[in-house]
Amino acid sequence: MTQITLNIPDNELGFFLKLIEKFNYEPLINDFSVNQEMKDLLDERRNSSEKEDYLAWEEVKKQIRFSSK
């Protein structure tokens, strides 16, 4: 498999996403870190949520993948 990294200007992101919508691709995020404040917030939300309201990550990705303007 070939991996390509692109820097897309914010104002061109919508166009780019529409262009590649026809291809089978999987976004890769490899520069991601969570600080303690974010962890605490996520823990708080998880503890105050109902399990039946949870969504599978694959379903969430489908809903947000091409929602940019």
PDB file with SEQRES, HELIX, SHEET and CRYST1 records, atoms N, CA, C and O in Angstrom:
SEQRES   1 A   69  MET THR GLN ILE THR LEU ASN ILE PRO ASP ASN GLU LEU          
SEQRES   2 A   69  GLY PHE PHE LEU LYS LEU ILE GLU LYS PHE ASN TYR GLU          
SEQRES   3 A   69  PRO LEU ILE ASN ASP PHE SER VAL ASN GLN GLU MET LYS          
SEQRES   4 A   69  ASP LEU LEU ASP GLU ARG ARG ASN SER SER GLU LYS GLU          
SEQRES   5 A   69  ASP TYR LEU ALA TRP GLU GLU VAL LYS LYS GLN ILE ARG          
SEQRES   6 A   69  PHE SER SER LYS                                              
HELIX    1 AA1 ASP A   10  GLU A   12  5                                   3    
HELIX    2 AA2 LEU A   13  ILE A   20  1                                   8    
HELIX    3 AA3 GLN A   36  ASN A   47  1                                  12    
HELIX    4 AA4 LYS A   51  ASP A   53  5                                   3    
HELIX    5 AA5 TRP A   57  ILE A   64  1                                   8    
CRYST1    1.000    1.000    1.000  90.00  90.00  90.00 P 1           1          
ATOM      1  N   MET A   1       0.844  -1.173   0.000  1.00  0.00           N  
ATOM      2  CA  MET A   1       0.000   0.000   0.000  1.00  0.00           C  
ATOM      3  C   MET A   1       0.888   1.234   0.000  1.00  0.00           C  
ATOM      4  O   MET A   1       1.919   1.260   0.672  1.00  0.00           O  
ATOM      5  N   THR A   2       0.496   2.247  -0.744  1.00  0.00           N  
ATOM      6  CA  THR A   2       1.217   3.511  -0.787  1.00  0.00           C  
ATOM      7  C   THR A   2       0.513   4.508   0.106  1.00  0.00           C  
ATOM      8  O   THR A   2      -0.715   4.588   0.104  1.00  0.00           O  
ATOM      9  N   GLN A   3       1.269   5.261   0.860  1.00  0.00           N  
ATOM     10  CA  GLN A   3       0.712   6.267   1.752  1.00  0.00           C  
ATOM     11  C   GLN A   3       1.159   7.630   1.270  1.00  0.00           C  
ATOM     12  O   GLN A   3       2.334   7.834   0.964  1.00  0.00           O  
ATOM     13  N   ILE A   4       0.208   8.577   1.201  1.00  0.00           N  
ATOM     14  CA  ILE A   4       0.497   9.923   0.730  1.00  0.00           C  
ATOM     15  C   ILE A   4       0.012  10.922   1.765  1.00  0.00           C  
ATOM     16  O   ILE A   4      -1.101  10.801   2.277  1.00  0.00           O  
ATOM     17  N   THR A   5       0.838  11.903   2.074  1.00  0.00           N  
ATOM     18  CA  THR A   5       0.463  12.968   2.998  1.00  0.00           C  
ATOM     19  C   THR A   5       0.313  14.254   2.203  1.00  0.00           C  
ATOM     20  O   THR A   5       1.203  14.623   1.437  1.00  0.00           O  
ATOM     21  N   LEU A   6      -0.813  14.937   2.385  1.00  0.00           N  
ATOM     22  CA  LEU A   6      -1.079  16.183   1.667  1.00  0.00           C  
ATOM     23  C   LEU A   6      -1.392  17.300   2.648  1.00  0.00           C  
ATOM     24  O   LEU A   6      -2.021  17.069   3.681  1.00  0.00           O  
ATOM     25  N   ASN A   7      -0.957  18.500   2.326  1.00  0.00           N  
ATOM     26  CA  ASN A   7      -1.354  19.691   3.076  1.00  0.00           C  
ATOM     27  C   ASN A   7      -2.348  20.436   2.201  1.00  0.00           C  
ATOM     28  O   ASN A   7      -1.988  20.956   1.146  1.00  0.00           O  
ATOM     29  N   ILE A   8      -3.609  20.487   2.644  1.00  0.00           N  
ATOM     30  CA  ILE A   8      -4.689  21.100   1.873  1.00  0.00           C  
ATOM     31  C   ILE A   8      -5.069  22.418   2.536  1.00  0.00           C  
ATOM     32  O   ILE A   8      -5.368  22.435   3.730  1.00  0.00           O  
ATOM     33  N   PRO A   9      -5.067  23.519   1.796  1.00  0.00           N  
ATOM     34  CA  PRO A   9      -5.504  24.795   2.366  1.00  0.00           C  
ATOM     35  C   PRO A   9      -6.960  24.677   2.854  1.00  0.00           C  
ATOM     36  O   PRO A   9      -7.779  24.015   2.216  1.00  0.00           O  
ATOM     37  N   ASP A  10      -7.265  25.311   3.967  1.00  0.00           N  
ATOM     38  CA  ASP A  10      -8.605  25.215   4.549  1.00  0.00           C  
ATOM     39  C   ASP A  10      -9.694  25.573   3.545  1.00  0.00           C  
ATOM     40  O   ASP A  10     -10.747  24.936   3.516  1.00  0.00           O  
ATOM     41  N   ASN A  11      -9.449  26.580   2.729  1.00  0.00           N  
ATOM     42  CA  ASN A  11     -10.490  27.015   1.799  1.00  0.00           C  
ATOM     43  C   ASN A  11     -10.671  26.043   0.631  1.00  0.00           C  
ATOM     44  O   ASN A  11     -11.620  26.194  -0.140  1.00  0.00           O  
ATOM     45  N   GLU A  12      -9.794  25.056   0.478  1.00  0.00           N  
ATOM     46  CA  GLU A  12      -9.894  24.070  -0.596  1.00  0.00           C  
ATOM     47  C   GLU A  12     -10.300  22.685  -0.088  1.00  0.00           C  
ATOM     48  O   GLU A  12     -10.436  21.748  -0.873  1.00  0.00           O  
ATOM     49  N   LEU A  13     -10.491  22.562   1.221  1.00  0.00           N  
ATOM     50  CA  LEU A  13     -10.763  21.246   1.796  1.00  0.00           C  
ATOM     51  C   LEU A  13     -12.054  20.643   1.256  1.00  0.00           C  
ATOM     52  O   LEU A  13     -12.076  19.464   0.903  1.00  0.00           O  
ATOM     53  N   GLY A  14     -13.122  21.418   1.184  1.00  0.00           N  
ATOM     54  CA  GLY A  14     -14.390  20.902   0.674  1.00  0.00           C  
ATOM     55  C   GLY A  14     -14.249  20.366  -0.739  1.00  0.00           C  
ATOM     56  O   GLY A  14     -14.735  19.277  -1.044  1.00  0.00           O  
ATOM     57  N   PHE A  15     -13.587  21.124  -1.602  1.00  0.00           N  
ATOM     58  CA  PHE A  15     -13.357  20.689  -2.975  1.00  0.00           C  
ATOM     59  C   PHE A  15     -12.559  19.390  -3.000  1.00  0.00           C  
ATOM     60  O   PHE A  15     -12.895  18.460  -3.732  1.00  0.00           O  
ATOM     61  N   PHE A  16     -11.498  19.334  -2.192  1.00  0.00           N  
ATOM     62  CA  PHE A  16     -10.647  18.149  -2.165  1.00  0.00           C  
ATOM     63  C   PHE A  16     -11.427  16.922  -1.704  1.00  0.00           C  
ATOM     64  O   PHE A  16     -11.290  15.847  -2.287  1.00  0.00           O  
ATOM     65  N   LEU A  17     -12.241  17.073  -0.665  1.00  0.00           N  
ATOM     66  CA  LEU A  17     -13.006  15.933  -0.157  1.00  0.00           C  
ATOM     67  C   LEU A  17     -13.998  15.435  -1.199  1.00  0.00           C  
ATOM     68  O   LEU A  17     -14.185  14.228  -1.349  1.00  0.00           O  
ATOM     69  N   LYS A  18     -14.633  16.352  -1.917  1.00  0.00           N  
ATOM     70  CA  LYS A  18     -15.544  15.930  -2.982  1.00  0.00           C  
ATOM     71  C   LYS A  18     -14.784  15.206  -4.086  1.00  0.00           C  
ATOM     72  O   LYS A  18     -15.284  14.230  -4.645  1.00  0.00           O  
ATOM     73  N   LEU A  19     -13.601  15.666  -4.399  1.00  0.00           N  
ATOM     74  CA  LEU A  19     -12.784  15.056  -5.442  1.00  0.00           C  
ATOM     75  C   LEU A  19     -12.406  13.619  -5.103  1.00  0.00           C  
ATOM     76  O   LEU A  19     -12.486  12.739  -5.961  1.00  0.00           O  
ATOM     77  N   ILE A  20     -12.000  13.375  -3.876  1.00  0.00           N  
ATOM     78  CA  ILE A  20     -11.543  12.032  -3.511  1.00  0.00           C  
ATOM     79  C   ILE A  20     -12.665  11.149  -2.985  1.00  0.00           C  
ATOM     80  O   ILE A  20     -12.423   9.996  -2.628  1.00  0.00           O  
ATOM     81  N   GLU A  21     -13.888  11.671  -2.930  1.00  0.00           N  
ATOM     82  CA  GLU A  21     -15.016  10.890  -2.432  1.00  0.00           C  
ATOM     83  C   GLU A  21     -15.185   9.593  -3.226  1.00  0.00           C  
ATOM     84  O   GLU A  21     -15.694   8.605  -2.695  1.00  0.00           O  
ATOM     85  N   LYS A  22     -14.769   9.590  -4.467  1.00  0.00           N  
ATOM     86  CA  LYS A  22     -14.925   8.425  -5.336  1.00  0.00           C  
ATOM     87  C   LYS A  22     -13.894   7.340  -5.052  1.00  0.00           C  
ATOM     88  O   LYS A  22     -14.051   6.209  -5.513  1.00  0.00           O  
ATOM     89  N   PHE A  23     -12.852   7.659  -4.307  1.00  0.00           N  
ATOM     90  CA  PHE A  23     -11.796   6.704  -4.019  1.00  0.00           C  
ATOM     91  C   PHE A  23     -11.997   6.076  -2.646  1.00  0.00           C  
ATOM     92  O   PHE A  23     -12.595   6.680  -1.756  1.00  0.00           O  
ATOM     93  N   ASN A  24     -11.505   4.889  -2.492  1.00  0.00           N  
ATOM     94  CA  ASN A  24     -11.555   4.213  -1.196  1.00  0.00           C  
ATOM     95  C   ASN A  24     -10.320   4.641  -0.406  1.00  0.00           C  
ATOM     96  O   ASN A  24      -9.206   4.223  -0.721  1.00  0.00           O  
ATOM     97  N   TYR A  25     -10.508   5.453   0.595  1.00  0.00           N  
ATOM     98  CA  TYR A  25      -9.373   5.903   1.388  1.00  0.00           C  
ATOM     99  C   TYR A  25      -9.738   5.884   2.861  1.00  0.00           C  
ATOM    100  O   TYR A  25     -10.915   5.894   3.221  1.00  0.00           O  
ATOM    101  N   GLU A  26      -8.755   5.858   3.679  1.00  0.00           N  
ATOM    102  CA  GLU A  26      -8.938   5.879   5.130  1.00  0.00           C  
ATOM    103  C   GLU A  26      -8.047   6.972   5.684  1.00  0.00           C  
ATOM    104  O   GLU A  26      -6.825   6.900   5.558  1.00  0.00           O  
ATOM    105  N   PRO A  27      -8.656   8.001   6.306  1.00  0.00           N  
ATOM    106  CA  PRO A  27      -7.808   9.057   6.881  1.00  0.00           C  
ATOM    107  C   PRO A  27      -6.938   8.493   8.013  1.00  0.00           C  
ATOM    108  O   PRO A  27      -7.363   7.617   8.765  1.00  0.00           O  
ATOM    109  N   LEU A  28      -5.736   9.006   8.111  1.00  0.00           N  
ATOM    110  CA  LEU A  28      -4.803   8.557   9.128  1.00  0.00           C  
ATOM    111  C   LEU A  28      -4.383   9.755   9.967  1.00  0.00           C  
ATOM    112  O   LEU A  28      -3.867  10.745   9.450  1.00  0.00           O  
ATOM    113  N   ILE A  29      -4.613   9.646  11.262  1.00  0.00           N  
ATOM    114  CA  ILE A  29      -4.201  10.704  12.174  1.00  0.00           C  
ATOM    115  C   ILE A  29      -3.094  10.117  13.041  1.00  0.00           C  
ATOM    116  O   ILE A  29      -3.335   9.229  13.858  1.00  0.00           O  
ATOM    117  N   ASN A  30      -1.893  10.617  12.855  1.00  0.00           N  
ATOM    118  CA  ASN A  30      -0.784  10.049  13.615  1.00  0.00           C  
ATOM    119  C   ASN A  30      -0.060  11.087  14.469  1.00  0.00           C  
ATOM    120  O   ASN A  30       0.990  10.799  15.043  1.00  0.00           O  
ATOM    121  N   ASP A  31      -0.611  12.274  14.551  1.00  0.00           N  
ATOM    122  CA  ASP A  31      -0.014  13.321  15.379  1.00  0.00           C  
ATOM    123  C   ASP A  31      -1.096  13.835  16.331  1.00  0.00           C  
ATOM    124  O   ASP A  31      -1.555  14.972  16.218  1.00  0.00           O  
ATOM    125  N   PHE A  32      -1.490  12.978  17.264  1.00  0.00           N  
ATOM    126  CA  PHE A  32      -2.621  13.284  18.117  1.00  0.00           C  
ATOM    127  C   PHE A  32      -2.247  12.978  19.562  1.00  0.00           C  
ATOM    128  O   PHE A  32      -1.766  11.889  19.872  1.00  0.00           O  
ATOM    129  N   SER A  33      -2.471  13.937  20.429  1.00  0.00           N  
ATOM    130  CA  SER A  33      -2.222  13.702  21.841  1.00  0.00           C  
ATOM    131  C   SER A  33      -3.365  14.318  22.650  1.00  0.00           C  
ATOM    132  O   SER A  33      -4.016  15.268  22.217  1.00  0.00           O  
ATOM    133  N   VAL A  34      -3.584  13.761  23.813  1.00  0.00           N  
ATOM    134  CA  VAL A  34      -4.663  14.216  24.689  1.00  0.00           C  
ATOM    135  C   VAL A  34      -4.040  14.626  26.018  1.00  0.00           C  
ATOM    136  O   VAL A  34      -3.360  13.833  26.669  1.00  0.00           O  
ATOM    137  N   ASN A  35      -4.281  15.879  26.415  1.00  0.00           N  
ATOM    138  CA  ASN A  35      -3.748  16.327  27.697  1.00  0.00           C  
ATOM    139  C   ASN A  35      -4.681  15.891  28.832  1.00  0.00           C  
ATOM    140  O   ASN A  35      -5.763  15.366  28.573  1.00  0.00           O  
ATOM    141  N   GLN A  36      -4.280  16.100  30.056  1.00  0.00           N  
ATOM    142  CA  GLN A  36      -5.045  15.631  31.210  1.00  0.00           C  
ATOM    143  C   GLN A  36      -6.413  16.296  31.283  1.00  0.00           C  
ATOM    144  O   GLN A  36      -7.392  15.646  31.650  1.00  0.00           O  
ATOM    145  N   GLU A  37      -6.498  17.568  30.942  1.00  0.00           N  
ATOM    146  CA  GLU A  37      -7.790  18.270  30.962  1.00  0.00           C  
ATOM    147  C   GLU A  37      -8.778  17.619  29.986  1.00  0.00           C  
ATOM    148  O   GLU A  37      -9.958  17.459  30.300  1.00  0.00           O  
ATOM    149  N   MET A  38      -8.288  17.251  28.814  1.00  0.00           N  
ATOM    150  CA  MET A  38      -9.149  16.585  27.832  1.00  0.00           C  
ATOM    151  C   MET A  38      -9.564  15.199  28.329  1.00  0.00           C  
ATOM    152  O   MET A  38     -10.716  14.797  28.167  1.00  0.00           O  
ATOM    153  N   LYS A  39      -8.635  14.479  28.927  1.00  0.00           N  
ATOM    154  CA  LYS A  39      -8.955  13.157  29.471  1.00  0.00           C  
ATOM    155  C   LYS A  39     -10.029  13.270  30.550  1.00  0.00           C  
ATOM    156  O   LYS A  39     -10.968  12.475  30.585  1.00  0.00           O  
ATOM    157  N   ASP A  40      -9.887  14.258  31.423  1.00  0.00           N  
ATOM    158  CA  ASP A  40     -10.865  14.448  32.492  1.00  0.00           C  
ATOM    159  C   ASP A  40     -12.247  14.766  31.927  1.00  0.00           C  
ATOM    160  O   ASP A  40     -13.257  14.253  32.410  1.00  0.00           O  
ATOM    161  N   LEU A  41     -12.284  15.617  30.903  1.00  0.00           N  
ATOM    162  CA  LEU A  41     -13.554  15.974  30.271  1.00  0.00           C  
ATOM    163  C   LEU A  41     -14.193  14.747  29.625  1.00  0.00           C  
ATOM    164  O   LEU A  41     -15.395  14.522  29.768  1.00  0.00           O  
ATOM    165  N   LEU A  42     -13.399  13.960  28.921  1.00  0.00           N  
ATOM    166  CA  LEU A  42     -13.930  12.742  28.300  1.00  0.00           C  
ATOM    167  C   LEU A  42     -14.432  11.753  29.342  1.00  0.00           C  
ATOM    168  O   LEU A  42     -15.481  11.135  29.160  1.00  0.00           O  
ATOM    169  N   ASP A  43     -13.689  11.599  30.432  1.00  0.00           N  
ATOM    170  CA  ASP A  43     -14.133  10.716  31.514  1.00  0.00           C  
ATOM    171  C   ASP A  43     -15.449  11.201  32.100  1.00  0.00           C  
ATOM    172  O   ASP A  43     -16.347  10.400  32.361  1.00  0.00           O  
ATOM    173  N   GLU A  44     -15.570  12.504  32.308  1.00  0.00           N  
ATOM    174  CA  GLU A  44     -16.797  13.074  32.867  1.00  0.00           C  
ATOM    175  C   GLU A  44     -17.983  12.819  31.943  1.00  0.00           C  
ATOM    176  O   GLU A  44     -19.062  12.438  32.397  1.00  0.00           O  
ATOM    177  N   ARG A  45     -17.776  13.032  30.646  1.00  0.00           N  
ATOM    178  CA  ARG A  45     -18.853  12.801  29.671  1.00  0.00           C  
ATOM    179  C   ARG A  45     -19.230  11.325  29.609  1.00  0.00           C  
ATOM    180  O   ARG A  45     -20.409  10.981  29.533  1.00  0.00           O  
ATOM    181  N   ARG A  46     -18.225  10.461  29.643  1.00  0.00           N  
ATOM    182  CA  ARG A  46     -18.495   9.025  29.587  1.00  0.00           C  
ATOM    183  C   ARG A  46     -19.281   8.589  30.829  1.00  0.00           C  
ATOM    184  O   ARG A  46     -20.206   7.782  30.729  1.00  0.00           O  
ATOM    185  N   ASN A  47     -18.919   9.113  31.971  1.00  0.00           N  
ATOM    186  CA  ASN A  47     -19.586   8.735  33.215  1.00  0.00           C  
ATOM    187  C   ASN A  47     -21.014   9.279  33.309  1.00  0.00           C  
ATOM    188  O   ASN A  47     -21.849   8.700  34.003  1.00  0.00           O  
ATOM    189  N   SER A  48     -21.299  10.381  32.620  1.00  0.00           N  
ATOM    190  CA  SER A  48     -22.639  10.965  32.696  1.00  0.00           C  
ATOM    191  C   SER A  48     -23.521  10.578  31.502  1.00  0.00           C  
ATOM    192  O   SER A  48     -24.639  11.074  31.364  1.00  0.00           O  
ATOM    193  N   SER A  49     -23.013   9.694  30.645  1.00  0.00           N  
ATOM    194  CA  SER A  49     -23.757   9.275  29.456  1.00  0.00           C  
ATOM    195  C   SER A  49     -24.406   7.917  29.677  1.00  0.00           C  
ATOM    196  O   SER A  49     -23.979   7.125  30.517  1.00  0.00           O  
ATOM    197  N   GLU A  50     -25.443   7.677  28.902  1.00  0.00           N  
ATOM    198  CA  GLU A  50     -26.111   6.375  28.928  1.00  0.00           C  
ATOM    199  C   GLU A  50     -25.521   5.507  27.825  1.00  0.00           C  
ATOM    200  O   GLU A  50     -25.351   5.966  26.695  1.00  0.00           O  
ATOM    201  N   LYS A  51     -25.214   4.271  28.142  1.00  0.00           N  
ATOM    202  CA  LYS A  51     -24.584   3.382  27.157  1.00  0.00           C  
ATOM    203  C   LYS A  51     -25.427   3.219  25.898  1.00  0.00           C  
ATOM    204  O   LYS A  51     -24.871   3.062  24.811  1.00  0.00           O  
ATOM    205  N   GLU A  52     -26.740   3.251  26.012  1.00  0.00           N  
ATOM    206  CA  GLU A  52     -27.583   3.083  24.821  1.00  0.00           C  
ATOM    207  C   GLU A  52     -27.496   4.282  23.875  1.00  0.00           C  
ATOM    208  O   GLU A  52     -27.942   4.200  22.731  1.00  0.00           O  
ATOM    209  N   ASP A  53     -26.922   5.401  24.346  1.00  0.00           N  
ATOM    210  CA  ASP A  53     -26.735   6.573  23.499  1.00  0.00           C  
ATOM    211  C   ASP A  53     -25.393   6.562  22.758  1.00  0.00           C  
ATOM    212  O   ASP A  53     -25.141   7.424  21.916  1.00  0.00           O  
ATOM    213  N   TYR A  54     -24.540   5.593  23.071  1.00  0.00           N  
ATOM    214  CA  TYR A  54     -23.238   5.515  22.417  1.00  0.00           C  
ATOM    215  C   TYR A  54     -23.401   5.148  20.940  1.00  0.00           C  
ATOM    216  O   TYR A  54     -24.321   4.417  20.573  1.00  0.00           O  
ATOM    217  N   LEU A  55     -22.512   5.653  20.110  1.00  0.00           N  
ATOM    218  CA  LEU A  55     -22.484   5.309  18.691  1.00  0.00           C  
ATOM    219  C   LEU A  55     -21.153   4.639  18.377  1.00  0.00           C  
ATOM    220  O   LEU A  55     -20.119   4.983  18.950  1.00  0.00           O  
ATOM    221  N   ALA A  56     -21.193   3.686  17.469  1.00  0.00           N  
ATOM    222  CA  ALA A  56     -19.966   3.022  17.040  1.00  0.00           C  
ATOM    223  C   ALA A  56     -19.120   4.005  16.242  1.00  0.00           C  
ATOM    224  O   ALA A  56     -19.657   4.822  15.493  1.00  0.00           O  
ATOM    225  N   TRP A  57     -17.807   3.933  16.397  1.00  0.00           N  
ATOM    226  CA  TRP A  57     -16.905   4.847  15.713  1.00  0.00           C  
ATOM    227  C   TRP A  57     -17.095   4.791  14.196  1.00  0.00           C  
ATOM    228  O   TRP A  57     -17.059   5.829  13.535  1.00  0.00           O  
ATOM    229  N   GLU A  58     -17.296   3.606  13.641  1.00  0.00           N  
ATOM    230  CA  GLU A  58     -17.501   3.483  12.189  1.00  0.00           C  
ATOM    231  C   GLU A  58     -18.732   4.271  11.747  1.00  0.00           C  
ATOM    232  O   GLU A  58     -18.714   4.888  10.682  1.00  0.00           O  
ATOM    233  N   GLU A  59     -19.797   4.261  12.543  1.00  0.00           N  
ATOM    234  CA  GLU A  59     -21.013   5.006  12.205  1.00  0.00           C  
ATOM    235  C   GLU A  59     -20.766   6.516  12.303  1.00  0.00           C  
ATOM    236  O   GLU A  59     -21.237   7.279  11.460  1.00  0.00           O  
ATOM    237  N   VAL A  60     -20.043   6.933  13.311  1.00  0.00           N  
ATOM    238  CA  VAL A  60     -19.722   8.355  13.464  1.00  0.00           C  
ATOM    239  C   VAL A  60     -18.897   8.840  12.283  1.00  0.00           C  
ATOM    240  O   VAL A  60     -19.163   9.915  11.744  1.00  0.00           O  
ATOM    241  N   LYS A  61     -17.893   8.058  11.869  1.00  0.00           N  
ATOM    242  CA  LYS A  61     -17.059   8.448  10.726  1.00  0.00           C  
ATOM    243  C   LYS A  61     -17.904   8.626   9.473  1.00  0.00           C  
ATOM    244  O   LYS A  61     -17.669   9.557   8.702  1.00  0.00           O  
ATOM    245  N   LYS A  62     -18.883   7.752   9.256  1.00  0.00           N  
ATOM    246  CA  LYS A  62     -19.752   7.880   8.081  1.00  0.00           C  
ATOM    247  C   LYS A  62     -20.529   9.192   8.128  1.00  0.00           C  
ATOM    248  O   LYS A  62     -20.738   9.834   7.099  1.00  0.00           O  
ATOM    249  N   GLN A  63     -20.955   9.587   9.326  1.00  0.00           N  
ATOM    250  CA  GLN A  63     -21.770  10.792   9.467  1.00  0.00           C  
ATOM    251  C   GLN A  63     -20.961  12.066   9.282  1.00  0.00           C  
ATOM    252  O   GLN A  63     -21.501  13.062   8.802  1.00  0.00           O  
ATOM    253  N   ILE A  64     -19.683  12.067   9.647  1.00  0.00           N  
ATOM    254  CA  ILE A  64     -18.903  13.310   9.613  1.00  0.00           C  
ATOM    255  C   ILE A  64     -17.895  13.387   8.481  1.00  0.00           C  
ATOM    256  O   ILE A  64     -17.355  14.463   8.220  1.00  0.00           O  
ATOM    257  N   ARG A  65     -17.628  12.297   7.809  1.00  0.00           N  
ATOM    258  CA  ARG A  65     -16.545  12.241   6.832  1.00  0.00           C  
ATOM    259  C   ARG A  65     -16.623  13.353   5.784  1.00  0.00           C  
ATOM    260  O   ARG A  65     -15.610  14.003   5.524  1.00  0.00           O  
ATOM    261  N   PHE A  66     -17.776  13.594   5.178  1.00  0.00           N  
ATOM    262  CA  PHE A  66     -17.879  14.576   4.100  1.00  0.00           C  
ATOM    263  C   PHE A  66     -18.840  15.702   4.460  1.00  0.00           C  
ATOM    264  O   PHE A  66     -19.557  16.217   3.602  1.00  0.00           O  
ATOM    265  N   SER A  67     -18.846  16.076   5.726  1.00  0.00           N  
ATOM    266  CA  SER A  67     -19.779  17.120   6.147  1.00  0.00           C  
ATOM    267  C   SER A  67     -19.176  18.514   6.061  1.00  0.00           C  
ATOM    268  O   SER A  67     -19.831  19.473   6.470  1.00  0.00           O  
ATOM    269  N   SER A  68     -17.955  18.673   5.547  1.00  0.00           N  
ATOM    270  CA  SER A  68     -17.350  20.003   5.457  1.00  0.00           C  
ATOM    271  C   SER A  68     -18.040  20.804   4.368  1.00  0.00           C  
ATOM    272  O   SER A  68     -18.635  20.243   3.448  1.00  0.00           O  
ATOM    273  N   LYS A  69     -17.953  22.129   4.483  1.00  0.00           N  
ATOM    274  CA  LYS A  69     -18.629  23.034   3.535  1.00  0.00           C  
ATOM    275  C   LYS A  69     -17.934  23.105   2.213  1.00  0.00           C  
ATOM    276  O   LYS A  69     -18.382  23.821   1.317  1.00  0.00           O  
TER     277      LYS A  69                                                      
END                                                                             
